[in-house]
Amino acid sequence: MGDNVRLDKYLSSQLNVSRNDAKKLLRGGSVTVNGTVTKKGDVSVKPYEDTVAVSGHTLEYKKYIYIMQHKPKGVVSASVSPSDVTVIDILPEELRRSGLFPAGRLDKDTTGFVLITDDGEFAHNILSPSHHVEKTYLAETGEILTDDDIKRFLDGMKVGEDVFRPAGIKFMEKHGDNYVYEVKICEGRYHQIRRMFASCGKPLLELSRIKIGELSLSEDLLPGQSREISPDELKKIREKSL
């Protein structure tokens, strides 16, 4: 199943080490393939059939990885930044590997569910409006929306030169003197939800993404924490709630 991979490339991708470090492990006799010590990096292995172990620890091959992160405020949705802490910077060491990026962006002051992966095709599919994968947010504002405001969300809204597609919206609860709304969109335009509320004269105080598709942000995942997404959970991301 799947294509063969050079052993040094296999080790580099699965251990998040450089190709040179992978070759050092090989030369040191730490690597076995199907129980046999293998020291050559150009040996070809079948990722889903051969058993590769390092220092007796068997590696579980993953072509791609999918991570749920609870992004805190002040962290930027980028792979690298010259001046800010990124969602990649706060990943735990065991989840890091080369090529990771956030599939979609939350602005610096928005919190909640960021999906991090190295699977470009998957990211494109969940981000493209044509695939209608909904993203669900909780938006808190200081003023209650009017019926006309709600209608603008439901009908689709023109803000400046941009025309946003219809968005789902419903009142959730009163939070002190503020009002919390659930908002669902299948686009991810720049500051879209903040701009939609501001266009109604109700600027947002807080914004958090709580769901992608039908996969909710884990309640036990604290701000700044991350965990791997299981194959069954991944299917929920593709599900449509409409």
C-alpha positions in Angstrom: 0.0 0.0 0.0 1.4 3.4 -1.0 4.8 4.3 -2.6 8.2 3.2 -1.3 10.2 5.7 0.6 13.9 6.1 1.2 14.7 5.1 4.8 16.6 8.3 5.6 13.6 10.3 4.3 11.2 8.1 6.3 13.2 8.7 9.5 13.5 12.4 8.9 9.7 12.9 8.4 8.6 10.7 11.3 11.1 11.8 13.9 11.2 15.5 12.9 15.0 15.4 12.4 17.2 16.5 9.6 18.3 14.0 6.9 21.8 14.3 8.3 20.6 13.4 11.8 18.7 10.5 10.3 21.9 9.2 8.7 23.7 9.5 12.0 21.1 7.2 13.6 21.5 4.8 10.8 25.3 4.7 11.0 25.1 4.2 14.8 23.1 1.0 14.3 20.0 2.4 16.1 17.6 1.6 13.2 16.1 -1.7 12.3 13.8 -2.7 9.4 11.7 -5.8 10.0 14.1 -6.6 12.9 17.3 -6.3 11.0 19.8 -3.5 11.7 20.0 -1.2 8.6 22.7 1.4 8.2 22.1 2.7 4.7 19.7 5.6 4.1 19.0 4.8 0.5 17.3 1.5 1.4 13.7 1.5 0.2 11.0 0.7 2.7 7.2 0.2 2.3 5.8 2.7 4.9 2.6 0.7 5.7 4.1 -2.8 5.4 7.6 -2.7 6.8 8.3 -2.3 10.5 10.8 0.4 11.2 12.2 0.8 14.8 14.6 3.2 16.4 16.4 2.0 19.5 13.8 -0.7 19.8 10.8 1.8 19.5 8.6 1.0 16.6 7.5 3.9 14.5 3.9 4.3 13.3 4.2 5.8 9.9 2.0 8.8 9.2 2.2 10.4 5.8 0.3 13.5 7.2 -0.6 14.7 10.6 -3.7 16.7 11.7 -3.6 18.7 14.9 -6.3 20.5 16.9 -5.0 23.6 18.7 -6.8 25.9 21.1 -5.2 29.1 19.9 -4.9 31.8 22.7 -4.9 35.5 22.1 -1.7 37.1 21.0 -0.6 34.1 18.9 -0.6 34.5 15.1 -1.9 31.9 12.6 1.3 31.5 10.6 4.1 29.0 10.2 6.8 31.6 10.9 6.9 35.2 12.0 9.8 37.6 12.5 8.2 39.3 15.5 5.2 37.2 16.9 4.7 33.9 18.5 3.0 31.5 16.0 0.7 28.6 16.3 3.6 26.4 15.2 5.9 27.8 17.9 3.6 26.6 20.7 3.2 23.1 19.5 4.5 20.4 21.9 7.7 18.7 20.6 6.0 15.4 20.0 3.7 16.9 17.4 6.3 18.9 15.5 7.4 17.9 12.0 8.6 19.8 8.9 6.0 21.4 6.6 3.3 22.1 9.2 1.0 25.1 8.6 -2.4 26.4 9.9 -5.3 25.4 7.6 -7.0 28.8 7.7 -6.3 31.8 9.9 -7.6 33.3 13.0 -6.6 36.9 13.6 -4.2 37.6 16.5 -7.0 38.5 19.0 -9.3 35.6 18.0 -9.1 32.4 20.0 -10.2 28.8 19.5 -9.9 25.9 17.1 -7.0 26.1 14.6 -6.3 23.0 12.5 -2.6 22.5 11.8 -1.5 20.0 9.2 1.1 19.2 6.5 -1.6 18.0 4.1 -2.0 20.7 1.5 -4.8 19.0 -0.4 -6.9 18.5 2.7 -6.4 22.1 3.8 -7.5 23.4 0.4 -10.6 21.2 0.5 -11.8 22.4 3.9 -11.0 26.1 3.2 -12.5 26.4 -0.3 -16.0 27.9 -0.1 -17.1 25.6 -2.9 -16.8 22.6 -0.4 -19.1 24.3 2.1 -17.2 23.2 5.2 -18.7 25.4 7.9 -16.7 27.1 10.6 -18.7 27.9 13.8 -17.8 30.8 16.1 -19.0 32.4 19.3 -19.1 36.2 18.9 -19.6 38.5 21.8 -20.8 42.1 21.4 -22.0 44.9 23.7 -25.3 45.4 21.9 -28.1 43.1 20.8 -28.6 42.6 17.1 -31.8 43.9 15.6 -34.0 41.9 13.3 -32.6 43.8 10.3 -29.1 43.0 11.4 -30.0 39.3 11.6 -31.5 39.4 8.2 -28.3 40.9 6.7 -26.4 38.0 8.1 -28.9 35.4 6.7 -29.2 37.1 3.3 -25.6 37.8 2.7 -23.9 41.1 3.4 -22.1 43.7 1.4 -19.3 45.3 3.5 -17.2 47.8 1.6 -16.3 46.2 -1.7 -16.8 42.7 -0.4 -19.9 40.6 -0.6 -20.1 37.9 2.0 -22.2 34.8 1.5 -25.2 34.1 3.8 -24.2 33.2 7.3 -26.0 31.3 10.0 -26.5 33.2 13.2 -28.5 32.8 16.4 -28.5 34.3 19.9 -26.9 32.0 22.5 -26.8 33.8 25.9 -26.4 37.0 27.8 -22.9 37.3 29.2 -22.9 40.0 31.9 -24.0 43.1 30.0 -23.0 41.6 26.6 -24.6 39.3 24.0 -23.2 36.1 22.6 -24.1 34.8 19.2 -23.3 31.7 17.3 -22.1 32.4 13.8 -21.6 29.9 11.0 -19.7 30.7 7.8 -18.2 28.7 5.0 -15.8 31.4 3.9 -12.8 32.7 5.7 -12.3 36.2 4.4 -10.1 38.7 6.1 -11.6 39.7 9.5 -15.0 38.6 8.0 -17.1 38.2 11.2 -15.6 41.2 12.9 -16.4 43.3 9.8 -19.9 41.9 9.6 -20.7 42.9 13.1 -19.0 46.3 12.8 -21.1 46.9 9.7 -24.2 46.5 11.8 -22.8 49.0 14.3 -22.0 46.3 16.9 -18.3 45.8 17.1 -17.1 42.6 18.6 -15.5 42.3 22.1 -14.6 38.6 21.8 -14.5 36.0 19.0 -13.7 32.3 19.2 -13.9 29.5 16.7 -15.5 26.4 18.3 -16.1 24.0 15.5 -14.8 23.1 12.0 -17.4 21.0 10.1 -18.9 18.8 12.8 -15.8 18.6 14.9 -15.9 20.7 18.0 -13.0 22.1 19.9 -12.3 19.8 22.8 -13.6 21.2 26.1 -10.6 19.9 28.0 -8.1 21.5 25.6 -6.9 24.7 27.4 -5.7 27.8 25.5 -2.2 27.0 24.1 -2.7 23.3 24.2 -2.7 21.0 21.1 -3.5 17.3 20.3 -3.6 15.1 17.3 -6.9 14.6 15.5 -8.0 11.0 15.1 -9.1 9.5 11.7 -12.7 9.3 12.9 -12.6 13.0 14.0 -11.1 13.9 10.7 -14.3 12.6 8.9 -16.4 15.0 11.0 -14.5 17.9 9.6 -15.8 17.0 6.1 -19.4 16.6 7.3 -21.9 19.4 6.5 -24.2 20.6 9.2 -26.6 22.4 6.9 
